[in-house]
Amino acid sequence: MGNKRREVLFIGTFSPPITGQSLAFEASYFNYKGPKNRIDKTPISHSSLGKLATHLVVAFKLLYTLLFKKVDKVYMTCFSTIEGSLSDVIVLFLCHFFRKKAIVHLHGSNFRDVIEKTARPYRWILVQLYRRVDKAIVLSENMREQFDFLLPTGKIEVISNFCDPVLEAIPVNYRESKGLTGNLKIGYLSNLIYSKGILHVVEAVESLLDEGVNIELHVAGKYMGDSYMSENEIRDTFKVKLEERPQIKYYNVVAGEEKLQFYKNIDVFVLPTFYLHEAQPLSIIEAMRAGCVIVSTDYKYIPDLVSPKNGYLVEIDSVDSLCKIFRHILNNSALCRDIQCYNAGIAVKEFSLEKHLFKLYSIFAAD
């Protein structure tokens, strides 16, 4: 990881709730062997008062740390909403004031859009502070556009997400002899959010079941709300489906051995997302490592991750498109086995935690 062990201050969100960003941030913090400190900027609550209190706590802890502790570099996750940007403003201003190098890591896809839609006085502040960062990290080459209006190319680094090391227990050739036998097992692992497409998947599976197709749906994740449906609405709607369809199984949040078994048990992983902040879902990378056929949407940066070699991209907000792909998979088992084997191999090569951390810590070690 380099010869220099910088004193790094980590500022970001920890679980719960479990998100791709929180998992990636926790991995970067807990695996760093050099001297370190951390500040958790996970909102105390979702209320306006709770978010304001979080910003104040972050400001106080950061000021104390910079005044009384040694810090070489500050590593921070970027905001995804204008409300969340206040913590970034505080952090970057204090980094600039104390002349500390700042590294920012973007896991969402609407950073630029938020800045461009922000009213001019505050937008000017955001632009000026972000132009002073030393490095900005994005997840794919096309995501450079999120920062290229602020920073020169040399200050923008690309580091892909990674798969959970627990999946290393799955042999790379696991799917070679397994094939698509018996019921087609579809898996969905993500937070249960309407704009992640969970109800679209359920409707597609129901349609195929009504046609007499042998298919199962395995679902894991936490109920969460968005601008389309609240947490309670999505929970109540999904629970009705669970009661009506024994072929739909729900596992709540899975981790460790439960996650490993979940991925091993499914043939196809589906995430028909049109979620506002979607960028490079960890769950897709994990499903690749497990040797699953991937079905996702032609949306934002998903095509950077899912090509015809990895699986299929469906239309946004389209149950019919999902049904069509599931039927295609059922009728092309040999082709799908090739995709499964390819995904397992490419995930080992490109999306290991070791590779992710090596690139990240190399940035920490640089002058």
N, C-alpha and C positions, 0 to 999 in steps of 0.2 A: 504493500500500500504506500510505498514511498518511505524515505528515510526520515523525513521531518514530521514530527508529531505536533501539530499546531493545537493550541488551546482554542477549542471551538465552542461557541455558544449556540445551541440548537433552539430555535423558536418555531413552534408549529403545533399541530393538533395531535393529541393522543386518543386512543380508543378508551371508552366508547364515545360516540357511535363508531362502529367499524366502517371505514370507507377505504378506498384505494389509497387516498392521500395519507390517512392516519397510519395504515399498515406500512407504507413506504417510509414515512417519517420515523416511525418506531424502529424499523430495521436499520435506518441510517444512524440513529442515536445509540441503540443498544449494542450494535456491532462495532462502534468506533472505540478503538483501544487507547487513543490518546487522551490527554486531559480534556475534560468537557464539563459544561453546565447546561441546564435546560430551562426553558420557560414554556409552559403549556398555555397556548392561546385558544384552547377549546372553550366555546362559550359556556359560562356558568349555567345559563338557561337560554331558551329561545325568545324570551321577552326582550323588549327594547332596553329595559332596566338591566337585565342580566348581561346583555351584550355590552352595554356601556360600562358596567362593573368590570367585565373581562378586559376591556381596553385599558381601564385605569390600573388594574392589577398588572397587566403586561408592562405598562409604562413604569410603574414603581419598581417592579422586579428588575427590569432592564437597567434603569438608572442606578439602582443599588449595585448590580453586577458590574457595570462599567466603571463605577467609582471605586469599588472595593475588591474586585477580583481581576485576575489577569485574563484577558481575552485577546486572541490574535485575530480571529475571524468570527463573523456572525453568519450562520446558515439559517435561512428562513423560508417557509412555504409562502406562496403568494396568495393574495385575496382572490375570491371568485365573485364577490358581490360588493357593491359600493359601501354597504354597511360594514363589511369585514375589512375594508381598506384602511380604516382608521388605525388599526394596530400596525399595519405596514408603514403608514406615515410616521407614526411615533418611532418605530424601530429604525427606519431609514434616516430620519432626522437626527436621532441620537447617535447613530453610527457615523454620520457625516460630522456631527459636532465633535465627537471623541476621536475622529479619524480612524475608525475601525473598518476593515474591509468587509463588505457585505456580499453574500452569495444568496441569490433567490432561486427557488425551485418551483416551477409552475406545473401543476397536475391537472388543471382545468383547461377549458377551451374558449372561455369568453373574456379573458383578461383584457385584450385589446378593445373588444366591444364595449366593456364597462367604462374604460377610460374615455373612449371617443364619445360616449353618450353622457358623460358627466358634465355638469355645468362648468363654465369656463374658469372661474377663480380656483375651484378645487381641482379641476383637471390640470391646470398649470402646476399646482403643487405636486400632484402625482407624477407628472411628466418630469419635472425637475429632479425629484428625489430618485426616481427609477433610472434616470440617465447617469446617476452617480454610482450605481452598483458596479461591483467589480466583475461579477459573472452572473448570467442568467441561464438556468438549466431548463430545457424543454424535453419532451418525450420522443419526438420524431423530427425528421428534417423539415417536414411541412409546417410543423409548429413554430419554426423560427419566425414566421410571420407575426406571431404574437408579440415579439420584441423588436423586430427589425426597424420599426419606426422610431425606436428609442436608442438602440445600441448598435455599434458596429458588429459585423459578423464575428470578429475574433472574440467578442465578449459573450457570445451565445453558444452554449454547449448542448449537445444532444446526448442524453442518457436514457435508454429505454427502461421501462418498468421490468419487473422480474416475477418469477413464480415462487410460491412458498416452498422452502426447502423440504417440507414434509413430503412433497410429491416426488422427491428423488428416490423414494422407495419403490416407485413404479418402474419396472424395466423398460428400456427404450423400445424393445421389441414386443411389448405386452400385447399389442393389437394384432400382431402378424398372424397368429393362429386363432385368435378369439373370434374375429369377424362379427357380422351383424346377424345374430341368431335369436330366435324367439321373438318376443315383443321388442319393437324399437323403443329404446329407452332415451327419452329426451330429458336433459337437465338444465335447470335455471338456477344459478347461484349468484345472487346480488341482493341488494336491498330491494324489498318489494315496494316499488314505486311505480305509479301508473306510467310515467314517461320512460321507464326502463322497459316497458312492453310486457309486463307480467300477465296482464289480463288478455292481451292479444294472443299470447302463447296459449293460455288456458282455452280461449275460444277456438283457436285452431285445432288443438288437441280434441276438444269436444266434438268439433265438426267431423274429424276423422274417425273418432269412436262411433259416432252415429252412422258412419258409412261401413262400419264393421272392421276397420283397420286395427291390427294388433299394435297398440301403442301405449306407452306409459309416460307420465310426466313426474319428474322428481324435482322438488323445489326447496331451496334453502336460502335463508336470509331474514332480515328484520323488516317488519312493516314500517314504512316511512311515508310521509305525505309530500306532495308537491303542489304546483299551482293548479293541477287538474283534479286531484282527489286528496282528501285529508288522510292521515294515518288511520283513523277509525273507519272511514269509508272503504279504503282499500282492504283493511282487515275483514270487515263485515262481508264485503263482496266475495273475497277469496274463500272465506270459511264456508259460505253457502256452496261454492263449487266443490270443496273438499267433502262435504256431506253428500253431495249428489253423485260424485264420481270417485269410486274406490281406486280407479287407475291413476288418480292424482294424489301424490304423497308429499307431505310437508315435514321438513326436518328442523325448522327454526334456524338459528345461527349455528354453523358448524365450524370446527377448528380441529387441528391436529389429526388424530386417527379418523375422526368422523368425516372430516373434509377429504382425506385420502380415499376412504371407502366410497364416499359420494361420487367422486370423479371416476374411480375405477368401475363403478356400477353402470355409468351412463355411456351411450354410444355417441350422442350428438349433444353439443352444448349450444344453447340458444340465448341470445340477448338482443332482442329487437329494439334497441334503445333509440330514443329521441330526447334524452335527458339534456337539459340546458347546458350543464357543465361537462358533458362527456368528452373525454380525450383518448386515453389508452387504458381500457379496463384491465385491471389485474386478473379478473376472473377469466377473461378470454385467453390470456397468456397461460394461466394455470390449466385451463382446459386443453390447450395445445400440448402442454407437457404431459398430460394424462392420455394423450392420443385420441382426442375427441374430434369429430367433424364440427367445425364452427359455423353457426348461422347467426349473422348479425345484420345491421342495417348499413346502407350506403349513406352515412351520416358523419359529418365533421371529419375527424381523423381516423375513424374506424377503417377505411380502405387502406390506410398506411400499414395496418396490422393484418388485415384479412384480405388475401388475394384468392383467386380461383384455386391456388395450390393448398390453401388452408380450409376452404369451405365455400360458403355462399353468402352473398349480401342480398337482403330483401328490401322491398320498398318500406318506407316509414309509414307507420300507422295502417298496416295492411294485413289483415288476417288471411285474406286470399293468397297473398304472396307467401306467407308462412306455410299454408296448406300445400301449395304447389311444390315448395322445396322439400317438405317432409315426404310427399309422395315420390318425388324424384330420388331421394335418398333410399327409400324402401325398394325402388326398382333398379338401383345401381349399387348393389352392395360391394362388388369388387372395386369399383372406382372409389367408393367411400373408405374402404380398407386402405387403399393407397394414400388417401388424404390423411387418415388417422396416423399411419406410420410416418409420413412426412412431417406432420405437426410435432410428434414426439421428438424427432431428431432435431428439427430446427429450434425447438424450444430449449433443448439442452445446450445447443451451440450459442444461441443469441440471447436468451433471457434468464440466465442464472443469476442468483443473488450475488455470487462472488464477482461476476463481471460487472454488475451494477455498482457494487460497493468499491471495486477497484477504480473505476472511472470517477466516482464521486470523491473518494478520499485522495485521489491524485490532484483534484482541484483544490482540496483543502491544503495539501502539502505545497502547492506552487506558491512562488513569491508574488 
